[in-house]
Amino acid sequence: MGFVTKLDSKLSRHRRRLRLRFSRHRLQRGLRIIPNLFTLGNAFFGFASIVFAANNNIVAAAYFILLGALMDGLDGRIARYMKVTSDFGTQLDSLCDAVSFCLAPSLLMYFWQLHTIGILGFIACAAFLFAGIVRLARFNVTHEQQTVYSIGVTTTVAACFLATITIASQQYYFTTGACGLLIIIVLFLAKLMISTIPFPTFKQVSRSTYGIFASISFAFMITMGLINVLLAGFISYFAYTFIRILLVKFHTPKN
């Protein structure tokens, strides 16, 4: 009887461990859904941007791209904080980015201004779309090497820059010459996305530095407005990247 009692006790403890392990597994599966919901929220805002742009509500369409970028920034951070990162989440993120930061900004530019100049505007928007898709595909293959720097400008930055320009430019009247400048910007961003230029990601910046930067940015947003701060931030980001490249090039000793 003593042997049977001990055996039953061991079996009971084994069952409890299995139930606890199964409960943890179910909890982890449930938690994994949370960052994926933010990722799908990114795709939702991209879809909303397309619908609003098609209905000539350009400002709302541009803001939806910015909201998609907010969701895109939160999903990865939440997944890492909750320790539920997965290959599935990475692939889902890329698919949603293709909607929000490749297709949506391309259609935004086309419906906003570039449809007025015919085939050139169509080609420029298509080039941005294709370059963004190629950029995402390349990132899926090389994302482990793109930590401190990203190879080419990210689709998120390129799309948000176009969205910010769209919102900031609503107070001005666009002429044909301005449409020509817009084509140059769209094609230049497309080129940057598929380029091998290293763009800083700022992933290794400390939390205290992030906090100081966020506080300064918030103060400027109160005084200057969100869009003006974003526009200045994007321009500064591109200027910093190109100036750094020039400095490295000129300071590199020639053999």
Number of C-alpha atoms within 10 A of each C-alpha: 6 7 8 9 10 11 12 12 12 12 12 12 12 12 12 12 12 12 12 12 12 12 12 12 12 12 11 14 12 11 16 19 14 15 24 21 13 22 28 20 20 30 27 20 25 31 21 21 31 27 18 19 23 16 11 14 16 23 20 17 30 30 21 25 33 25 20 31 25 17 21 24 15 15 23 20 13 18 20 12 10 14 12 18 18 12 9 9 19 15 14 16 22 20 17 22 27 24 24 32 31 29 23 29 30 27 23 29 26 23 21 18 19 24 16 14 14 10 11 14 22 19 15 22 26 20 19 29 24 17 22 30 23 18 24 23 16 14 18 14 9 13 14 8 11 15 14 13 15 20 22 22 26 20 29 21 18 23 28 25 23 23 28 23 17 22 18 15 12 11 8 7 7 12 10 12 9 12 18 16 12 21 23 13 16 26 19 14 25 27 17 22 26 22 14 12 16 18 22 19 14 12 9 9 10 9 9 9 10 12 11 11 12 12 12 11 16 15 13 14 15 10 10 12 12 14 17 16 19 18 19 11 14 16 12 12 14 15 12 14 15 15 11 13 15 12 10 11 11 9 9 9 7 6 3
